[in-house]
Every structure is written in structure tokens, then in C-alpha cells.
Amino acid sequence: MSKTDLQYIWHPLTQMKEHEEFAPLKISKGKGIYLYDDEGKKYIDAISSWWVNILGHCNPEINKKIKEQLDLLEHVIFAGLTHEPAEQLAEKLIEITHDKLKKVFFADNGSSAVDAALKLSYQYHQQTGNTQKKKFVFLKDGYHGETIGALSMGGCDLYKKRYRHLLIKGHMAEGPECAACPYELDRKTCDAECFEKMEKLLREHHEECCGVIIEPMVQAAGGMKIYSPAYLKKLRNLCYELNVHLIADEIAVGFGRTGKMFGCDHAAICPDIMTLSKGLSGGYLPISVFLTTSEIYEAFYDDYSSGKTFMHSHSYCGNPLGCAAGIAAINLLQKGKYIETAPLKEEYIYSSAEKLENLPYVNNFRNIGTIAAFDTDPDFYDEKKGRFAWTFFRKALENGAL
Ligand SMILES: *Cc1c(COP(=O)(O)O)cnc(C)c1O
């Protein structure tokens, strides 16, 4: 039990009062898939800090690369200056993403990359003759972060409702509901019939809309909702038709989580803007980017006096240590044949889940790539043991899994 923590620290997404009963677990080291608490007990880190540490803790190759960079340059302003790690990381990102993505813009966390992407899309339309375009479309149960802009694009009441009067207005579309498909179809064989709801909304409102933001293939924080790549294909085509940007937020699903390098790869589509963070640095350091096309880049490229400069920055844009971690992480993904072996992992996870079948609180098991989830009845344990999630979390810890 850590007294200092509770004396001084306010934890994220936490009702601190609950720690009266159960203090935060104090972690003193990590190695590979394991975390060790201050008493030496080890836990499988199954949440990977919300899908951030995708290559394990204290990976020797990422450690080495950061240490080398640390002795050269820890940080430098990124307006007017550049450095080797940023150049190398940007080149790599362009190499592993769709051919039409040509430029990399650095930010420093996921939400800030989403906010930057929204500003970019808005400004693009403002300076290409569509000044009436001021809104965005997002999906129910989507999650894009917690700053005001990113939260405005969210479709989860849990995070959003309390702050609704602070947020920028947009249009929320009903999205895929593959767990209980109203069309009674299967996401593996359907043609994303549910896209009709998005289509109707976009056809109605496109003239005032800059872009649509989505999480490709899996709506992660909003309930690990996996859906058909056909949805992405249809959305891509409609966005082209209506001059609305497709913003693919790959912050959670990027870097192999769905079994392909990026979620968009399942549908072989190219978004107009793609945001990346989380696994980008292998979970070491806060760094994020958006990538975009030449077409968007060129709409900003002009004399300074034109007023077309993209006026956006963060103190830690392109941080060299973060970039160094990113280069090492992508090298590891490539060297380890992470994508090539993904189908095996997916199959293994699927067959292991047989053991869950008879548990009364497990519904709708689903998996893709290295993501696996089930739904549960939130009231299941209510009477005797309290909230299901809280009980489940503590039981898992007792058994060595986070
Ligand atoms: C986590 C997440 C974000 C926000 O990233 P932060 O670094 O937590 O701000 C944005 N979009 C998606 C899809 C995410 O999963």
C-alpha cells in the first residue's frame, strides 16, 4: 500500500475514493510481457497500458536506440529545425503506409494528433473554396481521445456526456452493430449493409462537413467492436464522391493490432488523413503523428503572406527520443515478421477462447489479430460482489494477470 501515492497523486479515469478499499498497485519493473510489483509478484501485462506497449516492456533493442539518442540530442524545437531520428521515422512511416500518404506531421500524443487532424481538414476546406464546411461526422461508440476536439468526435457517453456543453458540435452516425446485427448478417461475409445509415447522414449534411473520423476495423475503447472492411470501402468511396475527408484514427489499431499493419489495409483504402500514436513508440514515449496526402499538403503550400500556413504545434513535436523509439519499434515489427505471423496468433487466441464458452458472464467472444474481447452483463456480480469489472480486475490480479 503506497501512502505517498494517495497523499499526492490524482489518477486518470479514477474515482479516487475507490482506492480507500484497494490502493493502486505499485509497479517497480517490467520485462517482456511481465510487470513486477514492489513485492516481486509478476503479472502478465495483458492490457499493455491500453495497447501501447505492443512489443513488451524494456525491449533491449528499443532501450539501446533510446540510450544512443539520449547521448546525442534529447530535444530541439521542430519549427525551422530538423534531426536524423525525425527524418528516419517519417521516411519509414511513408514506406509502410499507403502510397498516397506523402507527408508526416508530428504531434506528441494521440488526442493532440486528432485535434491537429481536425484543424487540418477544416483549414483545407476553408482555403479551397468550401468555407461552409465546418463540421465533422463521427460514429456512435467511437473514441478519439479526451481533449476538447478529440472528445467532441467521441461517441461514448461515458467519457463525453458530462462535458457535452463544452464540446464542438458534429453529427453522430449510427455505426456497425455486429454483435447484434439488425440485418441478421455476419461481419465476415456481409457487405456492410449498415452503411446505409452513414450514407443517409452524409448525403444530407456533406455540404457543411469537412470530414468523417473513424477507427478502422475495430472501435476500440468504445467496446472492442469489430466490423467489416466493406464498411471502410463504402465510406472511402462516398467521401471521395462528396468531397469529405476520411480521417482514419489508427491510434489504437495501427501497427499490427488487427493482423495487418494498419486497419485500413484490410480494405486496401487510403484515408486523407491518418493518425498514429500508442504503439508508434512501442509504448515508450509520448509521440504521435498524422500522415496526409500531397493534395492536402499542396493546399497549404504558398507564400507566407497567403495566410495558408498550418498554425499548429506542440512543445514536444518530433521529440528525438520518441522518434528513436519509433524507428526501433517499426524495425522490430518488420524483423519479427509480426504481420506475417498474425494469422497464427489470431487462430491461437480463437481456439484458446473455447475455455470461456461455458462461463455465464461471457457473451459474444470475438477476435481479430491480437485483439480479443467479450461482452459481459454489467450487473452479473452485483448483489454479492459489487461491480463486475472491479471484481474481475482484482481476481485477475490475484491470478497474475492485469
Ligand atoms: C487512445 C486513443 C486516442 C487518444 O490518444 P491519447 O494519447 O490517449 O491522447 C485517440 N484515438 C484512439 C483510437 C485511441 O485509442
PDBQT file of the ligand as one rigid body, heavy atoms in Angstrom, charges set to zero:
ROOT
HETATM    1  C1  LIG A 501      -6.069   6.246 -27.167  1.00  0.00    +0.000 C 
HETATM    2  C2  LIG A 501      -6.721   6.771 -28.371  1.00  0.00    +0.000 A 
HETATM    3  C3  LIG A 501      -6.663   8.139 -28.680  1.00  0.00    +0.000 A 
HETATM    4  C4  LIG A 501      -6.077   9.170 -27.756  1.00  0.00    +0.000 C 
HETATM    5  O1  LIG A 501      -4.722   9.014 -27.560  1.00  0.00    +0.000 OA
HETATM    6  P1  LIG A 501      -4.067   9.659 -26.231  1.00  0.00    +0.000 P 
HETATM    7  O2  LIG A 501      -2.606   9.501 -26.442  1.00  0.00    +0.000 OA
HETATM    8  O3  LIG A 501      -4.599   8.845 -25.095  1.00  0.00    +0.000 OA
HETATM    9  O4  LIG A 501      -4.495  11.067 -26.175  1.00  0.00    +0.000 OA
HETATM   10  C5  LIG A 501      -7.219   8.562 -29.873  1.00  0.00    +0.000 A 
HETATM   11  N1  LIG A 501      -7.798   7.688 -30.716  1.00  0.00    +0.000 NA
HETATM   12  C6  LIG A 501      -7.864   6.367 -30.461  1.00  0.00    +0.000 A 
HETATM   13  C7  LIG A 501      -8.487   5.454 -31.457  1.00  0.00    +0.000 C 
HETATM   14  C8  LIG A 501      -7.346   5.865 -29.269  1.00  0.00    +0.000 A 
HETATM   15  O5  LIG A 501      -7.459   4.567 -28.992  1.00  0.00    +0.000 OA
ENDROOT
TORSDOF 0
